Amino acid sequence: MKYILSYLFIFLLCSIGVAQKKQNHFVVFGGTAHLGNGKIIENAVIAVNNGTFEMVGSAKGLKLNPASYDTVYYAEGKHIYPGLINPNNVLGLHDAESVRATRDFSEIGHINPHIRTLIAYNTDNAIIPTIKTNGILYTQCTPRSGLISGSSSIMALEGWNWEDAVLKADDGIHLNLPQMSSARPEKEGEQGSPASKKYTDDKNYMEKFFMDALAYVNSSSNQEKNIRFEAMRGIFNGKSNLYIHTEKARDILTAIELVKNYGIKKAVIVGGKESYKVTKELKKNKIPVMLSRVHDLPDRADEAVDLMYSLPALLQKDSVLFCLQLEGDMEAAQSRNLPFNAGTAIAYGLTKEEALASVTLNAAKIIGIDNKVGSLEDGKLASFIISEGDLFDIRTNNIQFAWIAGKKVDLNNKQTELYNRYKTKYGIK
């Protein structure tokens, strides 16, 4: 009997697999497609086959044969976008932030390049479904704390476990650069405090570690394997990014010197509130920026109160590659506001397509996944969304459909369940 049940179970699994394959060839017809690379296609047609874009083009003059597809979605009057990417975030790395045991983004120790967020990512995190509802389909789960926090990985917001969800493992190491002065807001006219002993000690400690790690990586006769130095190998050979978390202009210049001194191939500034002051140096050294959240205040009292709103436009004007991110207070839950941060940047100088790139293709380029996602292009993973209105307007952002690598995403969550439950009680239509 147990053998019969085993064969039946295998048969059912195979049947499910065949059914999923049959449902994986579909087409979206009509709608305005915002490709993410600055281009727009009115009345678009998007065909998906086996999880990738088979065709992205204009439906004008095209004779559609519905029988060629498993499903046809009609999107007239709607907007189609690439799935948004949520960089530098602890989403999926904690359940109760006030409970230390659940905070898998913060480890004990000062130098932890070998710590990987990949295996700590929780696909069953309760916040994740609320994030997908606003069109975010990928996240860069990022470590915090210490001088070197560890390595991040790029995860899809879908899957049974981290093995299912991973798009790119160990994309880079995160360095919290020692700050020359306090991060607290400075008073009007204040020049900033001089370098403290702690800053000098931390900087020397950091440089010694980089020096030792580079020597280890360049040596072919290491007697013992050092897991911390091994974890740094990728940033020296160009396979991984070095994400340097810092805000002040003078600290950004220090970061650039660090990159040049140790021959680091790919570096990214994370934060960069004063990056607009050093755009020439950033562009010259081809260093992109993951900007601090737009809905924030500047550090200095004598700076314009709306500086953070216009910061994306300042970097765009000077041709510095950048993307938006939401590091800070309650950042996992705040992820859902990523499109609205981009919307504010539109009001302060970005075009809508530039703002879209800042949360899709630019982010994909910076973290090294633009060959797979970030834009609606033939051959890329079919990770995209359909919104009833403008994605960046809180009044019209209404995601009706979403797919991750061709798999349709369930957009229900606890909040939508409660809304649907109670709206009838109060007569809400």
C-alpha positions in Angstrom: 0.0 0.0 0.0 2.8 2.4 0.9 4.3 1.9 -2.6 1.0 2.7 -4.3 0.8 5.9 -2.2 4.4 6.8 -3.1 3.7 6.4 -6.8 0.5 8.3 -6.6 2.4 11.2 -4.8 5.0 11.2 -7.5 2.3 11.2 -10.2 0.6 14.2 -8.6 3.9 16.1 -8.4 4.5 15.5 -12.1 1.0 16.5 -12.9 1.4 19.8 -11.0 4.7 20.4 -12.8 3.0 19.9 -16.2 0.1 22.2 -15.2 2.5 25.0 -14.1 4.4 24.7 -17.4 1.2 25.0 -19.4 0.3 28.2 -17.5 3.7 29.8 -18.2 3.1 31.0 -21.7 0.9 34.1 -21.5 0.6 37.6 -23.0 -0.4 41.0 -21.7 -2.1 43.0 -24.4 -2.7 46.8 -24.4 -1.7 49.3 -21.7 1.3 51.7 -21.5 4.6 49.9 -20.9 7.3 51.9 -19.1 10.4 49.8 -19.9 12.6 51.2 -17.2 15.3 52.3 -19.6 13.6 55.6 -20.4 11.4 54.2 -23.2 7.7 54.1 -23.2 5.4 51.9 -25.5 1.8 52.9 -25.9 -0.6 50.1 -26.6 2.1 47.5 -25.7 2.2 43.7 -26.1 4.3 41.7 -23.7 4.6 37.9 -24.2 6.1 35.7 -21.5 7.4 32.1 -22.1 8.9 29.9 -19.4 9.5 32.8 -17.0 11.3 35.2 -19.4 10.1 38.0 -21.8 9.5 36.4 -25.2 8.4 39.7 -26.8 8.1 43.3 -25.6 6.8 45.6 -28.3 3.9 47.6 -29.8 0.6 45.9 -30.4 -0.1 48.3 -33.3 -1.0 46.3 -36.4 -0.3 43.0 -34.5 -2.8 40.2 -35.0 -3.0 38.4 -31.7 -3.9 34.7 -31.7 -5.2 33.9 -28.2 -5.0 30.2 -28.9 -1.2 30.5 -28.9 -1.2 31.4 -25.2 -2.4 29.8 -22.0 -3.8 33.1 -20.8 -4.4 36.6 -22.3 -4.5 39.6 -20.0 -6.0 42.8 -21.3 -4.5 46.0 -19.8 -6.1 48.8 -21.8 -5.9 52.1 -19.8 -3.4 50.6 -17.3 0.4 51.0 -16.8 3.0 48.3 -16.9 6.3 48.6 -15.1 9.3 46.4 -14.2 9.1 45.1 -10.7 10.7 47.5 -8.2 14.0 46.7 -6.4 14.5 47.5 -2.8 18.3 47.9 -2.1 20.1 48.0 1.2 17.3 46.8 3.5 16.8 44.4 6.4 13.4 43.1 5.0 13.2 39.4 5.7 15.9 39.5 8.3 13.8 40.0 11.4 10.4 39.2 12.8 10.1 41.2 16.0 12.7 44.0 15.9 12.5 44.6 19.6 13.5 40.9 20.2 17.3 40.5 19.8 17.0 36.8 18.9 15.0 37.6 15.8 17.3 40.3 14.5 19.4 38.3 12.0 20.8 41.4 10.4 23.0 42.3 13.3 25.8 40.1 14.6 28.3 40.3 17.5 31.8 41.5 16.4 33.5 44.3 14.7 34.8 42.7 11.6 32.4 40.2 10.0 32.8 40.0 6.2 32.1 36.2 6.4 28.6 36.7 7.8 26.0 36.0 5.1 22.4 37.3 5.2 21.5 34.8 2.5 20.8 31.9 4.8 19.0 34.1 7.4 16.4 35.4 4.9 12.9 34.4 5.9 10.4 34.0 3.1 7.6 33.7 5.6 8.2 37.2 7.1 4.9 38.9 7.8 6.0 42.2 6.3 6.9 40.8 2.9 3.3 40.4 1.5 2.5 44.1 2.4 5.6 45.2 0.4 4.6 43.2 -2.8 1.3 45.0 -2.8 3.1 48.2 -3.8 5.1 46.7 -6.6 8.4 45.8 -4.9 9.4 42.3 -6.1 13.1 42.1 -5.1 15.1 43.1 -2.1 18.8 43.3 -1.2 18.9 41.8 2.3 21.7 43.7 4.0 23.6 43.2 7.3 24.1 46.0 9.8 26.4 46.8 12.7 30.1 46.7 13.3 32.8 48.0 11.0 32.3 45.4 8.4 28.8 44.0 8.7 29.0 41.0 6.2 27.7 40.2 2.8 24.3 40.9 1.3 22.3 38.9 -1.3 19.5 39.7 -3.7 16.3 37.9 -3.0 12.9 37.6 -4.7 9.9 38.3 -2.5 8.5 34.9 -3.4 9.5 31.3 -2.6 9.3 28.5 -0.1 12.7 29.2 1.4 15.9 31.2 0.8 17.1 28.6 -1.8 14.0 29.4 -3.9 14.2 33.1 -3.4 17.8 33.9 -4.1 18.5 35.8 -7.4 22.2 36.7 -6.6 24.1 35.3 -3.6 26.8 37.4 -1.8 26.7 40.4 -4.2 28.9 42.5 -1.9 30.5 43.3 1.4 29.2 46.2 3.6 31.6 48.6 5.2 30.5 51.2 7.8 33.1 53.8 7.1 34.4 55.5 10.3 33.0 59.0 10.4 35.3 62.0 10.9 32.7 63.9 12.9 29.5 63.1 14.7 26.5 62.1 12.5 24.2 64.4 14.6 22.8 67.5 12.8 25.3 70.3 12.8 24.3 73.8 13.9 24.2 76.7 11.4 27.7 77.9 10.7 29.3 75.0 12.6 32.4 73.6 11.0 32.1 70.1 12.6 34.2 68.6 15.3 37.8 67.5 14.7 38.7 63.9 14.2 38.4 62.0 17.5 40.7 59.3 18.8 38.0 56.7 18.2 37.9 57.8 14.5 41.6 57.5 14.2 41.7 54.1 15.9 38.8 52.7 13.8 40.4 54.1 10.6 43.8 52.5 11.4 42.1 49.2 12.3 40.1 49.2 9.1 43.2 50.0 6.9 45.2 47.3 8.6 42.5 44.7 8.0 42.3 45.7 4.3 46.0 45.6 4.0 46.2 42.1 5.6 43.2 40.8 3.5 44.8 42.1 0.3 48.1 40.4 1.2 46.3 37.2 1.9 44.3 37.2 -1.3 47.5 38.0 -3.4 49.5 35.2 -1.7 49.6 31.7 -3.2 51.3 30.2 -0.1 48.8 30.7 2.7 49.3 28.0 5.3 45.9 28.3 6.9 42.5 29.4 5.5 41.2 32.6 7.0 37.4 32.8 6.5 37.4 36.6 7.1 40.0 37.2 4.4 38.4 34.7 2.1 35.2 36.6 2.3 37.0 39.7 1.0 38.4 38.0 -2.1 35.5 39.0 -4.2 35.9 42.8 -3.7 39.6 42.6 -4.7 39.1 40.5 -7.9 36.1 42.5 -9.0 33.4 39.8 -8.6 31.7 41.6 -5.7 30.8 45.2 -4.7 32.2 47.0 -1.7 29.3 48.9 -0.3 30.6 51.9 1.7 28.1 53.3 4.1 28.8 57.0 4.7 27.0 60.4 4.4 29.5 63.4 4.6 31.4 64.7 1.6 34.8 64.5 3.3 34.0 60.9 4.3 33.0 60.1 0.7 36.4 61.4 -0.5 38.1 59.2 2.1 36.1 56.2 0.7 37.3 57.1 -2.8 40.9 57.1 -1.6 40.3 53.7 0.1 39.0 52.3 -3.2 42.0 53.5 -5.1 44.6 52.5 -2.6 43.5 48.9 -2.4 42.6 48.5 -6.1 38.9 47.7 -5.4 37.2 47.2 -8.7 33.5 47.9 -7.8 32.5 50.3 -5.0 29.2 51.9 -4.1 28.4 54.7 -1.7 25.4 54.0 0.5 23.7 57.0 2.0 25.5 59.9 0.4 23.5 62.8 1.8 26.3 65.1 0.7 27.2 63.3 -2.5 25.9 66.2 -4.5 29.1 68.1 -3.3 31.5 65.6 -4.8 29.7 64.5 -8.0 32.8 65.2 -10.1 34.9 62.8 -8.1 32.2 60.2 -8.0 31.8 60.3 -11.8 35.5 60.3 -12.4 35.9 57.1 -10.4 32.7 55.5 -11.7 31.3 55.1 -8.2 27.5 55.0 -8.0 25.3 56.0 -5.0 22.5 54.4 -3.1 20.8 57.5 -1.9 19.4 57.9 1.6 15.6 58.0 1.7 14.1 61.0 0.0 11.6 61.6 2.8 14.2 62.8 5.3 15.8 66.0 6.5 19.3 67.2 5.8 22.0 66.9 8.5 22.9 70.6 8.6 20.6 73.3 9.9 21.8 75.7 7.2 20.9 73.5 4.3 17.6 73.8 2.4 14.8 71.9 4.2 13.9 70.2 0.9 17.4 69.2 0.0 16.7 65.5 0.2 13.8 65.9 -2.1 15.9 67.4 -4.8 19.1 65.3 -4.2 18.2 62.7 -6.9 17.8 65.5 -9.5 21.2 66.9 -8.5 22.9 63.6 -9.1 21.0 63.0 -12.3 22.0 66.5 -13.6 25.7 65.6 -13.0 25.3 62.1 -14.6 26.1 60.1 -11.4 24.5 56.7 -11.4 22.2 56.4 -8.4 19.3 54.5 -7.0 16.9 55.1 -4.1 16.9 53.1 -0.8 15.1 53.4 2.5 17.6 52.6 5.2 16.6 54.0 8.6 13.8 53.8 11.1 11.4 50.9 10.4 13.1 50.4 7.1 11.5 46.9 6.4 8.0 48.2 6.7 9.0 51.5 5.0 9.9 49.5 1.9 6.3 49.8 0.7 6.9 53.6 0.3 9.7 53.2 -2.2 7.5 54.3 -5.2 6.3 57.3 -3.3 9.9 58.4 -2.4 10.5 58.3 -6.2 7.3 60.3 -6.7 8.6 63.1 -4.5 11.8 63.1 -6.5 9.6 63.6 -9.6 8.1 66.7 -8.0 11.6 68.0 -7.4 13.2 67.6 -10.8 13.3 64.0 -12.0 11.2 63.0 -15.0 8.9 60.0 -14.4 11.1 57.7 -16.4 14.2 58.8 -14.6 12.4 58.1 -11.3 11.4 54.7 -12.5 15.0 53.9 -13.4 16.1 54.9 -9.9 14.0 52.1 -8.4 14.4 49.5 -11.2 17.2 49.5 -13.8 19.7 51.8 -12.0 19.4 49.7 -8.9 19.8 46.5 -11.0 23.0 48.0 -12.6 24.5 49.0 -9.2 24.0 45.6 -7.6 24.9 43.6 -10.7 21.6 42.0 -11.8 20.7 44.2 -14.8 21.2 41.2 -17.1 18.3 39.5 -15.4 15.9 42.2 -14.1 15.3 45.9 -13.9 13.7 46.6 -17.3 11.1 45.1 -19.7 13.3 43.6 -22.4 13.4 40.4 -24.4 15.3 37.6 -22.6 15.1 39.0 -19.1 13.1 37.5 -16.3 9.5 38.3 -16.5 9.2 40.3 -13.2 6.8 43.1 -13.8 3.6 44.7 -12.5 0.4 46.2 -13.8 -1.0 49.3 -12.0 -4.4 50.8 -12.6 -2.8 54.3 -12.5 0.5 56.1 -12.0 2.8 54.0 -9.9 4.4 57.0 -8.2 1.1 58.7 -7.1 -0.2 57.4 -3.8 -3.8 58.2 -5.0 -3.6 56.1 -8.2 -1.0 53.4 -7.3 -3.1 50.3 -7.4 -1.2 47.2 -8.3 -3.6 44.7 -9.9 -1.2 42.0 -11.2 2.4 41.1 -10.5 4.7 38.4 -11.7 8.1 37.2 -10.5 10.1 35.3 -13.2 6.8 34.5 -14.9 5.1 33.3 -11.7 1.9 35.2 -10.8 2.2 36.8 -7.4 -0.6 36.7 -4.8 -1.1 40.4 -3.8 -3.3 39.6 -0.7 -1.9 40.3 2.7 -3.1 40.8 6.3 -3.9 44.5 5.7 -6.1 43.8 2.6 -7.8 41.0 4.4 -8.8 43.3 7.3 -9.9 46.0 4.8 -12.1 43.6 2.9 -13.5 42.3 6.2 -14.4 45.6 7.8 -15.4 47.7 4.7 -18.8 46.1 4.6 -19.4 46.8 8.2 -19.0 50.5 7.6 -20.5 50.6 4.1 -17.3 51.4 2.3 -17.5 50.8 -1.4 
